[in-house]
């Protein structure tokens, strides 16, 4: 292993995508830092439940409460006559858990470089690993919610277990990559412009409303009429992701679309965000030490 | 005579203690506002920009893209924004209350500091947010929906009690947060759930069942949100007597919260 890398401005690659070559080595880098990731994940997850009366059950109770609440508010109180209460509650919940983990993780990623200033200033520390554990933790919170959703959906007869559930790990990988890509991008921007934190909070909210989390695609078609531009909604990067999650969990409504085309679109978006996030991050990484 | 004076001083205690240290309070509040925006390029202008952007986003999403028709869409946006203003006036101070004392151990152990002042700046910031958002709301309502009813002038009468409610809960949580460390996590989750339990993204008008209606109205925030909505649109809502009763109830709660904090604050130094 060479300890000293020679830099030559004349032969060094140029252009905004010059860091893409090192993207191939990214998984290896993450793997080499797995013990650190493991530790920080454990600290993060246990820290939430440490010392509470309910302990680990707290993690499970929270989504359960949330589901009951959705059932009560949107199924019983604010009832739509054409959709059964349980169906709508499951639909809503399966979308909210995806979005909550996505938005929570990306919001945390905003400050992750600045918060870990002492690590970033160490030359030997690869700061591009920092958002990885945030994205992983968000997957864990999603999985707990998904288990609750699956259990309730199966009992209520809304969800039907099918082979599609085997695609869930793939969908999770896509969500991980998308979260990571966005996280890298935001973490990088936040170092230079702190206003990004404020902006992202609003953008995240808008994004959630524009994604079929609280509404169904067929409602949009009804509202806009047959000639309406409802397909614009499908251009949303999160659209396919949310739908793929719903199908994998056993939703069988035709409005959810096709599993593989959803996975394909979501994967394309995720790759785009990863390339964008990673290349911008690596391009300005050398400036972090002075700015945090 | 003594009991009357006792009752009086009990009610006024939270405000007397704040009034006496108003200079400290002003410094704390200014610092609170400054630190919220330190490092950001646009600085304090975010105070206005943030609600403005949020409102624009809602207008675009619900008034435009998700198209409920222009008029109905904007009316929906205004209804929703009222809900958000009231909810945030409550949730902002409450969400930070449990860390108020814990994050400042020096104030407890090193110096003599009137700890019961700590929740005030967060409430002041929330009040500022609420004021700015309300002004923006009124402008938007006038532009897209129609001139608000004159009863909209009474909106502060709804917002003030909500802020007081947040203040009283902040005292309780600030104290509990010292003794029970996972208060922060519990509060975060409860607020998340409360958001959906309050008629923010839905309105009481869509709830048909009478029993469900009265269940929703057990929640003081739901009462406040629905009152604010009817004040804005001039539909028949709560009477003046009701608003007074609501304000009196929150005053009582503030006094109780403050007394609770004063009672329990002696033990802080041992725990921190």
HADDOCK unambig.tbl for C-alpha pairs under 7 A between the chains (distance, minus, plus):
assign (segid A and resid 48 and name CA) (segid B and resid 185 and name CA) 6.89 0.50 0.50
assign (segid A and resid 51 and name CA) (segid B and resid 182 and name CA) 6.93 0.50 0.50
assign (segid A and resid 52 and name CA) (segid B and resid 182 and name CA) 5.97 0.50 0.50
assign (segid A and resid 66 and name CA) (segid B and resid 193 and name CA) 6.36 0.50 0.50
assign (segid A and resid 73 and name CA) (segid B and resid 197 and name CA) 6.64 0.50 0.50
assign (segid A and resid 77 and name CA) (segid B and resid 207 and name CA) 5.65 0.50 0.50
assign (segid A and resid 77 and name CA) (segid B and resid 212 and name CA) 6.45 0.50 0.50
assign (segid A and resid 78 and name CA) (segid B and resid 206 and name CA) 6.14 0.50 0.50
assign (segid A and resid 78 and name CA) (segid B and resid 207 and name CA) 5.61 0.50 0.50
assign (segid A and resid 193 and name CA) (segid B and resid 40 and name CA) 6.42 0.50 0.50
assign (segid A and resid 193 and name CA) (segid B and resid 41 and name CA) 6.69 0.50 0.50
assign (segid A and resid 194 and name CA) (segid B and resid 39 and name CA) 5.94 0.50 0.50
assign (segid A and resid 194 and name CA) (segid B and resid 40 and name CA) 4.58 0.50 0.50
assign (segid A and resid 194 and name CA) (segid B and resid 41 and name CA) 6.94 0.50 0.50
assign (segid A and resid 195 and name CA) (segid B and resid 40 and name CA) 4.88 0.50 0.50
assign (segid A and resid 195 and name CA) (segid B and resid 41 and name CA) 6.38 0.50 0.50
assign (segid A and resid 202 and name CA) (segid B and resid 54 and name CA) 6.04 0.50 0.50
assign (segid A and resid 206 and name CA) (segid B and resid 57 and name CA) 6.17 0.50 0.50
assign (segid A and resid 210 and name CA) (segid B and resid 61 and name CA) 6.87 0.50 0.50
assign (segid A and resid 220 and name CA) (segid B and resid 66 and name CA) 6.78 0.50 0.50
assign (segid A and resid 223 and name CA) (segid B and resid 67 and name CA) 6.90 0.50 0.50
assign (segid A and resid 223 and name CA) (segid B and resid 68 and name CA) 6.64 0.50 0.50
assign (segid A and resid 224 and name CA) (segid B and resid 67 and name CA) 6.88 0.50 0.50
